[in-house]
Amino acid sequence: SSEILRTAGDGPMAEPEKFSGGGTHS
């Protein structure tokens, strides 16, 4: 996802937008 392209530090949250609707960097 776009989040993992911006950062590899998501760990298990490989595609955080699926979990929180935006991720940690939105």
C-alpha positions as CSV (number, residue, x, y, z in Angstrom):
1,S,0.0,0.0,0.0
2,S,1.0,3.7,-0.1
3,E,1.9,3.6,3.6
4,I,4.5,0.8,3.1
5,L,6.0,2.7,0.2
6,R,6.5,5.7,2.4
7,T,7.9,3.7,5.4
8,A,9.0,0.2,6.1
9,G,8.6,0.8,9.8
10,D,4.9,-0.4,10.0
11,G,6.0,-3.9,10.9
12,P,2.9,-6.2,11.2
13,M,0.8,-3.3,10.1
14,A,1.9,-3.8,6.5
15,E,-1.1,-2.0,5.1
16,P,-2.3,0.2,8.1
17,E,-5.0,1.9,5.9
18,K,-6.9,-1.4,6.1
19,F,-6.9,-1.3,9.9
20,S,-7.3,2.4,10.8
21,G,-8.5,3.9,7.5
22,G,-5.4,5.9,7.0
23,G,-2.4,4.5,8.8
24,T,0.2,6.2,11.0
25,H,1.4,8.6,8.3
26,S,-1.9,10.1,7.1
